[in-house]
């Protein structure tokens, strides 16, 4: 299994609880590794990508999920106690979704040809905040 970091330079800062946001990213990375472990028909890889979206929002993370999740299932994976793992509790994505929402951001999942992607978008601090 491989992990690729595609991190954009000079991203704006975001305001938030560092521990909570780390929990979200860790949960998505662990989920991506779990999903990649089930892949047999293509290379096993996890990609983390950061990008700036316009002037206000910053995409801070991206990771893979199982591509067999259908669109209706993708809507439900953020509900408490919903899991696609045999031994999952179904709380990680629900808690992550709540944390990102509490930070005025958005977390969602999409299917794509390579297996699926989680997106996190958080509001960036304005340049006038006095940060370098």
Contact map, one row per residue, 1 for C-alpha under 8 A:
111000000000000000000000000000000001100000111100000000000000000000000000000000000000000000000000000000000000000000000000000000000000
111100000000000000000000000000000000000000011100000000000000000000000000000000000000000000000000000000000000000000000000000000000000
111110000000000000000000000000000000000000001111000000000000000000000000000000000000000000000000000000000000000000000000000000000000
011111000000000000000000000000000000000000001111000000000000000000000000000000000000000000000000000000000000000000000000000000000000
001111100000000000000000000000000000000000000011100000000000000000000000000000000000000000000000000000000000000000000000000000000000
000111110000000000000000000000000000000000000011110000000000000000000000000000000000000000000000000000000000000000000000000000000000
000011111000000000000000000000000000000000000001111000000000000000000000000000000000000000000000000000000000000000000000000000000000
000001111110000000000000000000000000000000000000111100000000000000000000000000000000000000000000000000000000000000000000000000000000
000000111110000000000000000000000000000000000000000000000000000000000000000000000000000000000000000000000000000000000000000000000000
000000011111000000000000000000000000000000000000000000000000000000000000000000000000000000000000000000000000000000000000000000000000
000000011111100000000000000000000000000000000000001100000100000000000000000000000000000000000000000000000000000000000000000000000000
000000000111110000000000000000000000000000000000000100000100000000000000000000000000000000000000000000000000000000000000000110100000
000000000011111000000000000000000000000000000000000000000000000000000000000000000000000000000000000000000000000000000000000110000010
000000000001111100000000000000000000000000000000000000000100000000000000000000000000000000000000000000000000000000000000011110000000
000000000000111110000000000000000000000000000000000000000000000000000000000000000000000000000000000000100000000000000000001110000000
000000000000011111001000000000000000000000000000000000000000000000000000000000000000000000000000000000100000000000000000000000000000
000000000000001111111000000000000000000000000000000000000000000000000000000000000000000000000000000000000000000000000000000000000000
000000000000000111111100000000000000000000000000000000000000000000000000000000000000000000000000000000000000000000000000000000000000
000000000000000011111110000000000000000000000000000000000000000000000000000000000000000000000000000000000000000000000000000000000000
000000000000000011111111000000000000000000000000000000000000000000000000000000000000000000000000001000000000000000000000000000000000
000000000000000111111111100000000000000000000000000000000000000000000000000000000000000000000000001100000000000000000000000000000000
000000000000000001111111110000000000000000000000000000000000000000000000000000000000000000000000000000000000000000000000000000000000
000000000000000000111111111000000000000000000000000000000000000000000000000000000000000000000001000000000000000000000000000000000000
000000000000000000011111111100000000000000000000000000000000000000000000000000000000000000000001001100000000000000000000000000000000
000000000000000000001111111110000000000000000000000000000000100000000000000000000000000000000000000000000000000000000000000000000000
000000000000000000000111111111000000000000000000000000000000000000000000000000000000000000000000000000000000000000000000000000000000
000000000000000000000011111111100000000000000000000000000000000000000000000000000000000000011001000000000000000000000000000000000000
000000000000000000000001111111110000000000000000000000000000001000000000000000000000000000001000000000000000000000000100000000000000
000000000000000000000000111111111000000000000100000000000000001000000000000000000000000000000000000000000000000000000000000000000000
000000000000000000000000011111111100000000000000000000000000000000000000000000000000000000000000000000000000000000000000000000000000
000000000000000000000000001111111110000000000000000000000000000110000000000000000000000000000000000000000000000000000000000000000000
000000000000000000000000000111111111000000000100000000000000001111000000000000000000000000000000000000000000000000000000000000000000
000000000000000000000000000011111111100000000100000000000000000000000000000000000000000000000000000000000000000000000000000000000000
000000000000000000000000000001111111110000000000000000000000000000000000000000000000000000000000000000000000000000000000000000000000
000000000000000000000000000000111111111000000000000000000000000111000000000000000000000000000000000000000000000000000000000000000000
100000000000000000000000000000011111111000011100000000000000000111000000000000000000000000000000000000000000000000000000000000000000
100000000000000000000000000000001111111000010000000000000000000000000000000000000000000000000000000000000000000000000000000000000000
000000000000000000000000000000000111111100000000000000000000000000000000000000000000000000000000000000000000000000000000000000000000
000000000000000000000000000000000011111111110000000000000000000000000000000000000000000000000000000000000000000000000000000000000000
000000000000000000000000000000000000011111110000000000000000000000000000000000000000000000000000000000000000000000000000000000000000
000000000000000000000000000000000000001111100000000000000000000000000000000000000000000000000000000000000000000000000000000000000000
000000000000000000000000000000000000001111110000000000000000000000000000000000000000000000000000000000000000000000000000000000000000
100000000000000000000000000000000000001111111000000000000000000000000000000000000000000000000000000000000000000000000000000000000000
110000000000000000000000000000000001101101111100000000000000000000000000000000000000000000000000000000000000000000000000000000000000
111100000000000000000000000000000001000000111110000000000000000000000000000000000000000000000000000000000000000000000000000000000000
111100000000000000000000000010011001000000011111000000000000001100000000000000000000000000000000000000000000000000000000000000000000
001111000000000000000000000000000000000000001111100000000000011100000000000000000000000000000000000000000000000000000000000000000000
001111100000000000000000000000000000000000000111110000000000111000000000000000000000000000000000000000000000000000000000000000000000
000011110000000000000000000000000000000000000011111000000001111000000000000000000000000000000000000000000000000000000000000000000000
000001110000000000000000000000000000000000000001111100000111110000000000000000000000000000000000000000000000000000000000000000000000
000000110010000000000000000000000000000000000000111110000111000000000000000000000000000000000000000000000000000000000000000000000000
000000010011000000000000000000000000000000000000011111101110000000000000000000000000000000000000000000000000000000000000000000000000
000000000000000000000000000000000000000000000000001111111110000000000000000000000000000000000000000000000000000000000000000000000000
000000000000000000000000000000000000000000000000000111111100000000000000000000000000000000000000000000000000000000000000000000000000
000000000000000000000000000000000000000000000000000111111000000000000000000000000000000000000000000000000000000000000000000100000000
000000000000000000000000000000000000000000000000000011111100000000000000000000000000000000000000000000000000000000000000001111000000
000000000000000000000000000000000000000000000000000111111110000000000000000000000000000000000000000000000000000000000000111100000000
000000000011010000000000000000000000000000000000011111011111000000000000000000000000000000000000000000000000000000000000111100000000
000000000000000000000000000000000000000000000000011110001111100000000000000000000000000000000000000000000000000000000011110000000000
000000000000000000000000000000000000000000000000111000000111110000000000000000000000000000000000000000000000000000000001110000000000
000000000000000000000000100000000000000000000001110000000011111000000000000000000000000000000000000000000000000000000111100000000000
000000000000000000000000000000000000000000000011110000000001111100000000000000000000000000000000000000000000000000001111000000000000
000000000000000000000000000110010000000000000111100000000000111110000000000000000000000000000000000000000000000000001110000000000000
000000000000000000000000000000110011000000000110000000000000011111000000000000000000000000000000000000000000000000111100000000000000
000000000000000000000000000000110011000000000000000000000000001111100000000000000000000000000000000000000000000000111100000000000000
000000000000000000000000000000010011000000000000000000000000000111111000000000000000000000000000000000000000000000110000000000000000
000000000000000000000000000000000000000000000000000000000000000011111100000000000000000000000000000000000000001111110000000000000000
000000000000000000000000000000000000000000000000000000000000000001111100000000000000000000000000000000000000000000100000000000000000
000000000000000000000000000000000000000000000000000000000000000001111110110000000000000000000000000000000000001000000000000000000000
000000000000000000000000000000000000000000000000000000000000000000111111110000000000000000000000000000000000001000000000000000000000
000000000000000000000000000000000000000000000000000000000000000000001111111000000000000000000000000000000000011000000000000000000000
000000000000000000000000000000000000000000000000000000000000000000000111111100000000000000000000000000000000000000000000000000000000
000000000000000000000000000000000000000000000000000000000000000000001111111110000000000000000000000000000000000000000000000000000000
000000000000000000000000000000000000000000000000000000000000000000001111111111000000000000000000000000000000110000000000000000000000
000000000000000000000000000000000000000000000000000000000000000000000011111111000000000000000000000000000000000000000000000000000000
000000000000000000000000000000000000000000000000000000000000000000000001111111100100000000000000000000000000000000000000000000000000
000000000000000000000000000000000000000000000000000000000000000000000000111111100110000001001100000000000000000000000000000000000000
000000000000000000000000000000000000000000000000000000000000000000000000011111110100000000001100100000000000000000000000000000000000
000000000000000000000000000000000000000000000000000000000000000000000000000111111100000001101100000000000000000000000000000000000000
000000000000000000000000000000000000000000000000000000000000000000000000000001111100000001101110000000000000000000000000000000000000
000000000000000000000000000000000000000000000000000000000000000000000000000000111110000011100000000000000000000000000000000000000000
000000000000000000000000000000000000000000000000000000000000000000000000000111111111000011100000000000000000000000000000000000000000
000000000000000000000000000000000000000000000000000000000000000000000000000010001111110111000000000000000000000000000000000000000000
000000000000000000000000000000000000000000000000000000000000000000000000000000000111110100000000000000000000000000000000000000000000
000000000000000000000000000000000000000000000000000000000000000000000000000000000011111100000000000000000000000000000000000000000000
000000000000000000000000000000000000000000000000000000000000000000000000000000000011111100000000000000000000000000000000000000000000
000000000000000000000000000000000000000000000000000000000000000000000000000000000000111110000000000000000000000000000000000000000000
000000000000000000000000000000000000000000000000000000000000000000000000000000000011111111000000000000000000000000000000000000000000
000000000000000000000000000000000000000000000000000000000000000000000000000000001110001111110000000000000000000000000000000000000000
000000000000000000000000000000000000000000000000000000000000000000000000000010111110000111111100000000000000000000000000000000000000
000000000000000000000000000000000000000000000000000000000000000000000000000000111100000011111110000000000000000000000000000000000000
000000000000000000000000001000000000000000000000000000000000000000000000000000000000000011111111000000000000000000000000000000000000
000000000000000000000000001100000000000000000000000000000000000000000000000011110000000001111111100000000000000000000000000000000000
000000000000000000000000000000000000000000000000000000000000000000000000000011110000000001111111110000000000000000000000000000000000
000000000000000000000000000000000000000000000000000000000000000000000000000000010000000000111111111000000000000000000000000000000000
000000000000000000000011001000000000000000000000000000000000000000000000000000000000000000011111111100000000000000000000000000000000
000000000000000000000000000000000000000000000000000000000000000000000000000001000000000000001111111110000110000000000000000000000000
000000000000000000000000000000000000000000000000000000000000000000000000000000000000000000000111111111000000000000000000000000000000
000000000000000000011001000000000000000000000000000000000000000000000000000000000000000000000011111111100000000000000000000000000000
000000000000000000001001000000000000000000000000000000000000000000000000000000000000000000000001111111111110000000000001010000000000
000000000000000000000000000000000000000000000000000000000000000000000000000000000000000000000000111111111110000000000000000000000000
000000000000000000000000000000000000000000000000000000000000000000000000000000000000000000000000011111111000000000000000000000000000
000000000000001100000000000000000000000000000000000000000000000000000000000000000000000000000000001111111000000000000000011000000000
000000000000000000000000000000000000000000000000000000000000000000000000000000000000000000000000000111111100000000000000011000000000
000000000000000000000000000000000000000000000000000000000000000000000000000000000000000000000000000111111110000000000001111000000000
000000000000000000000000000000000000000000000000000000000000000000000000000000000000000000000000100110011111000000000011110000000000
000000000000000000000000000000000000000000000000000000000000000000000000000000000000000000000000100110001111100000000111100000000000
000000000000000000000000000000000000000000000000000000000000000000000000000000000000000000000000000000000111110000000111000000000000
000000000000000000000000000000000000000000000000000000000000000000000000010000000000000000000000000000000011111000011110000000000000
000000000000000000000000000000000000000000000000000000000000000000000010010000000000000000000000000000000001111100011100000000000000
000000000000000000000000000000000000000000000000000000000000000000101110000000000000000000000000000000000000111110111000000000000000
000000000000000000000000000000000000000000000000000000000000000000100000000000000000000000000000000000000000011111111000000000000000
000000000000000000000000000000000000000000000000000000000000000000100000000000000000000000000000000000000000001111110000000000000000
000000000000000000000000000000000000000000000000000000000000000000100000000000000000000000000000000000000000000111110000000000000000
000000000000000000000000000000000000000000000000000000000000000111110000000000000000000000000000000000000000001111111000000000000000
000000000000000000000000000000000000000000000000000000000000000111100000000000000000000000000000000000000000111111111100000000000000
000000000000000000000000000000000000000000000000000000000000011110000000000000000000000000000000000000000000111100111110000000000000
000000000000000000000000000100000000000000000000000000000000111110000000000000000000000000000000000000000011110000011111000000000000
000000000000000000000000000000000000000000000000000000000010111000000000000000000000000000000000000000000111100000001111100000000000
000000000000000000000000000000000000000000000000000000000011110000000000000000000000000000000000000100001111000000000111110000000000
000000000000000000000000000000000000000000000000000000001111100000000000000000000000000000000000000000001110000000000011111000000000
000000000000010000000000000000000000000000000000000000001111000000000000000000000000000000000000000100111100000000000001111100000000
000000000000011000000000000000000000000000000000000000011100000000000000000000000000000000000000000000111000000000000000111110000000
000000000001111000000000000000000000000000000000000000111100000000000000000000000000000000000000000000000000000000000000011111000000
000000000001111000000000000000000000000000000000000000010000000000000000000000000000000000000000000000000000000000000000001111101000
000000000000000000000000000000000000000000000000000000010000000000000000000000000000000000000000000000000000000000000000000111111000
000000000001000000000000000000000000000000000000000000000000000000000000000000000000000000000000000000000000000000000000000011111110
000000000000000000000000000000000000000000000000000000000000000000000000000000000000000000000000000000000000000000000000000001111110
000000000000000000000000000000000000000000000000000000000000000000000000000000000000000000000000000000000000000000000000000011111110
000000000000000000000000000000000000000000000000000000000000000000000000000000000000000000000000000000000000000000000000000000111111
000000000000100000000000000000000000000000000000000000000000000000000000000000000000000000000000000000000000000000000000000000111111
000000000000000000000000000000000000000000000000000000000000000000000000000000000000000000000000000000000000000000000000000000000111
